[in-house]
Amino acid sequence: MFSNDSEFMLALHRSHAAELQAEAAQERLARALPRRRSRGWLGRRRRPVRTDDARR
């Protein structure tokens, strides 16, 4: 597969660079997506509480 050490090192470098690029792309995607909202009791979604409703 490899005829000498330089080809092996180049292949190793390329595979490592590809892994780093994949990790960076995954992190960019994770930052771009909105975070999931917290859920309340028994996994139900919480509704936003309005201060006006509490005064009435």
Biotite code that builds the C-alpha atoms (Angstrom):
import biotite.structure as struc

atoms = struc.array([
    struc.Atom([0.000, 0.000, 0.000], chain_id="A", res_id=1, res_name="MET", atom_name="CA", element="C"),
    struc.Atom([2.745, 2.457, 0.962], chain_id="A", res_id=2, res_name="PHE", atom_name="CA", element="C"),
    struc.Atom([6.026, 2.340, -0.900], chain_id="A", res_id=3, res_name="SER", atom_name="CA", element="C"),
    struc.Atom([7.888, 4.533, 1.571], chain_id="A", res_id=4, res_name="ASN", atom_name="CA", element="C"),
    struc.Atom([7.561, 6.425, 4.829], chain_id="A", res_id=5, res_name="ASP", atom_name="CA", element="C"),
    struc.Atom([6.788, 9.780, 3.201], chain_id="A", res_id=6, res_name="SER", atom_name="CA", element="C"),
    struc.Atom([3.679, 8.380, 1.505], chain_id="A", res_id=7, res_name="GLU", atom_name="CA", element="C"),
    struc.Atom([2.558, 6.892, 4.810], chain_id="A", res_id=8, res_name="PHE", atom_name="CA", element="C"),
    struc.Atom([3.070, 10.205, 6.619], chain_id="A", res_id=9, res_name="MET", atom_name="CA", element="C"),
    struc.Atom([1.194, 12.083, 3.897], chain_id="A", res_id=10, res_name="LEU", atom_name="CA", element="C"),
    struc.Atom([-1.736, 9.653, 4.077], chain_id="A", res_id=11, res_name="ALA", atom_name="CA", element="C"),
    struc.Atom([-1.757, 9.940, 7.873], chain_id="A", res_id=12, res_name="LEU", atom_name="CA", element="C"),
    struc.Atom([-1.725, 13.730, 7.645], chain_id="A", res_id=13, res_name="HIS", atom_name="CA", element="C"),
    struc.Atom([-4.595, 13.766, 5.137], chain_id="A", res_id=14, res_name="ARG", atom_name="CA", element="C"),
    struc.Atom([-6.774, 11.458, 7.216], chain_id="A", res_id=15, res_name="SER", atom_name="CA", element="C"),
    struc.Atom([-6.114, 13.503, 10.356], chain_id="A", res_id=16, res_name="HIS", atom_name="CA", element="C"),
    struc.Atom([-6.895, 16.745, 8.496], chain_id="A", res_id=17, res_name="ALA", atom_name="CA", element="C"),
    struc.Atom([-10.150, 15.224, 7.240], chain_id="A", res_id=18, res_name="ALA", atom_name="CA", element="C"),
    struc.Atom([-11.109, 14.270, 10.806], chain_id="A", res_id=19, res_name="GLU", atom_name="CA", element="C"),
    struc.Atom([-10.416, 17.808, 12.027], chain_id="A", res_id=20, res_name="LEU", atom_name="CA", element="C"),
    struc.Atom([-12.491, 19.308, 9.216], chain_id="A", res_id=21, res_name="GLN", atom_name="CA", element="C"),
    struc.Atom([-15.377, 16.959, 10.022], chain_id="A", res_id=22, res_name="ALA", atom_name="CA", element="C"),
    struc.Atom([-15.255, 17.948, 13.701], chain_id="A", res_id=23, res_name="GLU", atom_name="CA", element="C"),
    struc.Atom([-15.231, 21.634, 12.799], chain_id="A", res_id=24, res_name="ALA", atom_name="CA", element="C"),
    struc.Atom([-18.213, 21.179, 10.490], chain_id="A", res_id=25, res_name="ALA", atom_name="CA", element="C"),
    struc.Atom([-20.102, 19.316, 13.216], chain_id="A", res_id=26, res_name="GLN", atom_name="CA", element="C"),
    struc.Atom([-19.426, 22.098, 15.730], chain_id="A", res_id=27, res_name="GLU", atom_name="CA", element="C"),
    struc.Atom([-20.541, 24.771, 13.241], chain_id="A", res_id=28, res_name="ARG", atom_name="CA", element="C"),
    struc.Atom([-23.773, 22.867, 12.632], chain_id="A", res_id=29, res_name="LEU", atom_name="CA", element="C"),
    struc.Atom([-24.393, 22.483, 16.363], chain_id="A", res_id=30, res_name="ALA", atom_name="CA", element="C"),
    struc.Atom([-23.968, 26.233, 16.870], chain_id="A", res_id=31, res_name="ARG", atom_name="CA", element="C"),
    struc.Atom([-26.255, 27.033, 13.931], chain_id="A", res_id=32, res_name="ALA", atom_name="CA", element="C"),
    struc.Atom([-29.182, 24.921, 15.140], chain_id="A", res_id=33, res_name="LEU", atom_name="CA", element="C"),
    struc.Atom([-31.478, 26.376, 17.828], chain_id="A", res_id=34, res_name="PRO", atom_name="CA", element="C"),
    struc.Atom([-31.229, 24.835, 21.258], chain_id="A", res_id=35, res_name="ARG", atom_name="CA", element="C"),
    struc.Atom([-34.067, 22.630, 22.443], chain_id="A", res_id=36, res_name="ARG", atom_name="CA", element="C"),
    struc.Atom([-36.426, 24.214, 24.924], chain_id="A", res_id=37, res_name="ARG", atom_name="CA", element="C"),
    struc.Atom([-36.651, 22.824, 28.417], chain_id="A", res_id=38, res_name="SER", atom_name="CA", element="C"),
    struc.Atom([-39.574, 20.586, 29.203], chain_id="A", res_id=39, res_name="ARG", atom_name="CA", element="C"),
    struc.Atom([-41.650, 20.620, 32.310], chain_id="A", res_id=40, res_name="GLY", atom_name="CA", element="C"),
    struc.Atom([-43.282, 17.932, 34.374], chain_id="A", res_id=41, res_name="TRP", atom_name="CA", element="C"),
    struc.Atom([-43.615, 14.588, 32.570], chain_id="A", res_id=42, res_name="LEU", atom_name="CA", element="C"),
    struc.Atom([-41.928, 15.927, 29.480], chain_id="A", res_id=43, res_name="GLY", atom_name="CA", element="C"),
    struc.Atom([-44.596, 18.453, 28.592], chain_id="A", res_id=44, res_name="ARG", atom_name="CA", element="C"),
    struc.Atom([-43.517, 21.676, 26.982], chain_id="A", res_id=45, res_name="ARG", atom_name="CA", element="C"),
    struc.Atom([-43.597, 24.680, 29.260], chain_id="A", res_id=46, res_name="ARG", atom_name="CA", element="C"),
    struc.Atom([-45.659, 27.620, 28.165], chain_id="A", res_id=47, res_name="ARG", atom_name="CA", element="C"),
    struc.Atom([-44.159, 31.083, 28.607], chain_id="A", res_id=48, res_name="PRO", atom_name="CA", element="C"),
    struc.Atom([-45.543, 32.758, 31.715], chain_id="A", res_id=49, res_name="VAL", atom_name="CA", element="C"),
    struc.Atom([-46.926, 36.252, 31.260], chain_id="A", res_id=50, res_name="ARG", atom_name="CA", element="C"),
    struc.Atom([-46.850, 38.685, 34.154], chain_id="A", res_id=51, res_name="THR", atom_name="CA", element="C"),
    struc.Atom([-50.165, 40.256, 33.033], chain_id="A", res_id=52, res_name="ASP", atom_name="CA", element="C"),
    struc.Atom([-52.021, 36.946, 33.509], chain_id="A", res_id=53, res_name="ASP", atom_name="CA", element="C"),
    struc.Atom([-50.878, 36.631, 37.119], chain_id="A", res_id=54, res_name="ALA", atom_name="CA", element="C"),
    struc.Atom([-52.240, 40.072, 38.052], chain_id="A", res_id=55, res_name="ARG", atom_name="CA", element="C"),
    struc.Atom([-55.788, 39.388, 36.794], chain_id="A", res_id=56, res_name="ARG", atom_name="CA", element="C"),
])
